[in-house]
Structure formats: structure tokens, C-alpha cells
Amino acid sequence: MTTGRALNRLANASSPYLRAHADNPVAWYPWGPEAFAEAARRDVPVLVSIGYSTCHWCHVMARESFQDADTAAVVNDGFVAIKVDREEHPDVDAAYLDAASAFTPHLGWPLTVFASPEGRVFYAGTYFPPAPRPPQPSFRQVLAAVREAWTERRSEVDATGSALRDALAAATTAPADAPPTLARLAEAARAVAQREDREYGGFAAGPAFETPKFPNTPVLRFLQHPALAADAPEAAPVASRALAAMARSDLHDAVEGGFFRYATRRDWSVPHYERMLTDNAGLVEVALAAGDEALAADAARFLVDVLQLPGGGIAAAQDSESIIDGRRDEGGYYRVADRSQLTPPALDGKVVTGWNGHAIAALAAAGTRTDPRFVEAARWAADAVLESNVADDGTLRRASLDEVRSAAPATLEDYGGLARGLLALARATGEAVYAERARALVDQCVGGDGIHPPGGGDPVLLAQGMRAQGVPSDGASPSGPSVFAAAALDLWRLGAGERYRDVAVQLVRAAADSALSSPLAHGAILEVAVGLAAAPRQVVVVGEADADIADVARRLPADVVAVVSPDQARAFAEAGFELFAGKVAQGGEATAYDCRAFACALPTTDPARLR
């Protein structure tokens, strides 16, 4: 077995990508006949790892596996490892991509190929994580399976990779405490779809279609996740039908935009006329996912034009009652044709930290696809909350009123909701400072004693030994654990580090049994679970914000879409968000970098290729 620091054969390479791997404990060879000759001498397989310098998942796999001494020892003991810069050896890359197509549908980089010393490829994949993420095996599992097949079933390996695929399938069954698989989540989505009110849209409150009837936006967002489309194709249309039904019903205010709290009739009529921040922020995102940008802008318009306060924060709600002809009247303001002469219902002016995070996320997303003023409104709200709802010690407070902080400590919902909003704003504006602030909020809540807000929660309840039991449900908006898990998952997708994915896994695992048994009550945590079970798609465009390729990117069904200038890309990378590392505008043109299923496509300046 190779021990200690591996022989450094890459230090003088002409490729910066290879030089970046020169100090790995893996005993890399550069591309050439020497590596294959050494494999023949030792009678071991060849591991060919192909990437390039701006490939996000190449860097991740390098950090997680190639820089790990124990993993490197396994590689060095059982393989001859070759590192290839695909930009330096495009013919090598093309040949191995063609061979790899027999083993994986997700072609891209990093490309991980196993071949005989004669060069015959018998297995290939892309990124492999350091620990298994069923159905994806860990890199160590792949190495073990390849080695076992090579030594015990050589004739099968020489003929086909089927034996190896079988070995890997057996190795990657989900452990008992793993997050739900995509198959189980699709089953939950199908169960929700079966509860659809087929006549009027939305969901039955019970078998007899009792009312009231709520939008239930967390469940709609779960059903819309693109990763469910193959196994639960009926799911997303349920959400689209519910949205369309609400939009044409009395639940929707066609004059000022936005939606009321709930309907007292099954056909979405006779609404309770309160208008909530939480419902409307969620419905902005539902409409965007459904491709209805006009309706998304409609709900966003309500958040900005009606709920946003002079200081920038966004009010919690608008009352259902107003004064008409000297008397309090529920809904009368909304039922008249001309409201201009009426005093509108009062606002609940509390600026709730987590709820403002929901609005910031929704407005930032809507602004990138509809009206840019929504992005500026999101920025204004974020700056207001960070000014008014942060205590002197740097912790959050639950709310403020007239820019005066409440004494109530913030909850996990507040830390997670604001962090998620700031991450959406960072992607929309290209300003890394918002992502850094979001990461700091998440970090404040993660420690050796669990995941909770600083101080552990409300001090009075703590002193009394009182604590909520069980798994909180997702109601009109995500629960604290759900939105915090979503923020942690977003940080991981931006390249902030594997530990943030671990946080999301921990929270999803704790809620999985309850969520799968009652999916209508746990839409938000199920949406996060799908994000963990399915490989992410991350798209970064470096260049002019108004370039055609940037506009194409903003409409892709991706987990991350960020449009940044070259300086902003560097700022993100320097702040520790590895997704942006090495990404530049090639030739001065806006350039898109598209990573999906842990594999990165080549950078492109062609909108048609990205589309």
C-alpha cells in the first residue's frame, strides 16, 4: 500500500487544474502510457478522473475524496489513478464520455471512469459523495465494488459492467435512519394528489369536503418539485389546477392583487377577507413554479404596494374589516367597484423576522423574472429587518413594530426564514454579503447540542422545562425546522460545505415518519426531503445581467440560478461559496455554467445550448 505523501507527478504540469491536485495524497499520474503500463505491471484497474478548473463538483469531489488520506490509500492500493484536464486533452475526454454513456445518463464533469490496463472501460460515473446518498453510492463503495469485481469476477468485468452495477445496487440500500428515498416521496405526492377536489381544485379538508378551504402553499410547492415528475407525474398538475382555481375565484383580489386567507365555501367563494404575508409570499413562488408569471407579479404587487411599510419592512397582514359609513364591515372594502374613496383595512404592522424572510425570497425570485422593482423591494425589506430586528448582541428578535424591536427572542423559523430570504436575494442581486449574512444566521443555530436558536429558545419556557413535543406541521407557511432545513440545503447548493447538507438531513430525518404518514400537513419538510433525495441542478451565469443567456437561465427549473458579474463571482468564491470558484465571462461574453446531477456541462455563451 502506498503510504505517506504520494509521489508528486503533477507539480510541473502545464495545466493549472492538474497542478491544483499535485499535493493530493492520491498518487496521480498525468495522462500518458506510463500509467497504463504501471497498471498492467500491477494487474490493477485504471481510475481516470477527468475535470477542469471551473467545474464545481470537480472541486467538491477533490476536497471530499482526493484530499482524504484514507480514501487516497484505497485508491493507491488498488488502482492506478490518472488525472486529466479535459480542456488539455479534449480527445481523451470525448472518448471517455462516449464510453461512459453506457453507464450513466448524466454525462458531464467530474467524469470518473474505470478501465482495464488495456484501456477497456467497464464502469463510469460522475461525482460520487464521501458517504452514500441512496441511490447514489459513496466513492469508497464504488472503489470497493470495482476492486471486488476485478479480483473475483474478471471475466464478467472484461465483458460487461453489469456485475459491477449489481454490486453497487446491493451496496447502496438506504440505512434505516436515512432521509426518505425519492420513491417514497413520490408515493407521498401521489397520496396528496388523490386528495384533490376534482371539481373545484385544492384539497378536501376531509372525506366530505368540509370547509374552510385554505391555499396550503407548502403542499403545492412540494407537489411542484421537478424531481417528482417521473414517478408522480400527476403531482404538479394538481398544484397548477389549485392555483388556477384560486386565481379565478373570490379568494383572489383582482384589484389590488393577492389572495385572501381562506374560503368558507368549497368553490373558493365567500372568503375570510384577511390578507396574509405568508399566504401571498408562498403563492408567488407557486405561481413562478407553475409558469404563471403574471399571477406571481400580481401577488408580489400586493406585498409591495399594500403591505410594505415606509421603513421597508413588510407588515404581517391586512385586516378583514374596515370602516364604511361609520360602521365596521368585513369585506365591504373589497366588494365595491371603486375603492378610491374608502379607507382601506388597517395593517398589522408587525415586521415578523421569519415571515419577512418568506417575502424577501418570493420578491427576489419574482423580480428576476417579472418586474425588477420587486428585487429592490426585497433588498429594502432585508436591510430593514437587519436594522430593526437584530439585537445588540447580534441575535435576532422575533419582530419589530414601528422599527422598535420586540423583546421576544427569534425562533428557528425566524433564523431559517430570514436566511433563506437573504440567500434568494444574494442570487438575485449577485451580492455575496447577503449570502454571508445568511450563513452566519444558520451557524448561530447549529452546535454540538443540537439545532436551535441561540439560547435554546424562550427563556421562560426553558426555565420551566417546557418544550414543544413532536414534529411541527407546516401550515400556512413552513415550520421552523422545515424552513431552517431549506436554508441549510440552499447553502450547500451554493457550495458552502457538506455540513450544511448534514443539517438538512438531520432535520428531515427527524420529521420523516410523521411527514410521510400525513403529507398534507408537512409539505415544506417533504419539499426539502426531495431536494436531498434528488441531485441538484445549479446554474451560474457570469456576465451582463440583461444578456439573453441570463434570461434563459432565470427560467430554467434549477435549484440554483445566479446571475453575477465577474467581480461578484470572485466575491462569492472568496467568501467560501465554492460554486462560483473559477467562473469567468469567457471572451468578455456572458457565460453560463450548468451543473446537474453532480456533473458540470462545459461553459457556454450560447443561449440555445443552455436552453
Salt bridges, closest charged atoms under 4 A:
GLU38 OE2 - ARG41 NH2 2.65
ASP43 OD2 - ARG154 NH2 3.25
ASP93 OD2 - ARG86 NE 3.30
GLU118 OE1 - ARG120 NH2 3.81
GLU148 OE1 - ARG153 NH2 2.47
ASP158 OD1 - ARG120 NH2 3.98
GLU196 OE1 - ARG198 NE 3.31
GLU196 OE2 - ARG241 NE 2.83
ASP197 OD2 - LYS213 NZ 2.85
ASP197 OD2 - ARG266 NE 2.77
GLU199 OE1 - ARG266 NH2 3.41
ASP253 OD2 - ARG275 NH1 2.77
ASP253 OD1 - ARG339 NH2 2.63
GLU256 OE1 - ARG275 NH2 2.50
GLU256 OE1 - ARG339 NH1 3.39
GLU274 OE1 - HIS272 NE2 3.54
ASP279 OD2 - ARG261 NH1 3.10
GLU285 OE2 - ARG420 NH2 2.78
GLU293 OE2 - ARG369 NE 3.19
GLU293 OE2 - ARG555 NE 3.14
ASP298 OD1 - HIS252 NE2 2.90
ASP298 OD2 - ARG301 NH2 3.16
ASP305 OD1 - ARG373 NH1 3.09
ASP319 OD2 - ARG328 NH2 3.69
GLU321 OE1 - ARG328 NE 2.73
ASP329 OD1 - ARG335 NH2 3.46
GLU330 OE2 - HIS272 ND1 2.99
ASP348 OD2 - LYS350 NZ 2.65
ASP371 OD2 - ARG373 NE 3.34
GLU376 OE1 - ARG379 NE 3.20
ASP392 OD1 - ARG405 NH2 3.48
GLU413 OE1 - ARG398 NH1 3.26
ASP414 OD1 - ARG398 NH1 2.65
GLU431 OE2 - ARG379 NH1 2.54
ASP443 OD1 - ARG499 NH2 3.10
ASP449 OD2 - HIS452 NE2 3.23
ASP490 OD1 - ARG493 NH1 3.40
GLU498 OE2 - ARG133 NH2 2.31
GLU527 OE2 - ARG221 NH2 3.55
ASP551 OD1 - ARG555 NH1 2.72
ASP559 OD1 - ARG493 NH2 3.33
ASP567 OD1 - ARG570 NH2 1.93
GLU578 OE1 - ARG63 NH1 2.50
ASP594 OD2 - ARG537 NH2 2.76
ASP594 OD2 - ARG596 NH2 2.92
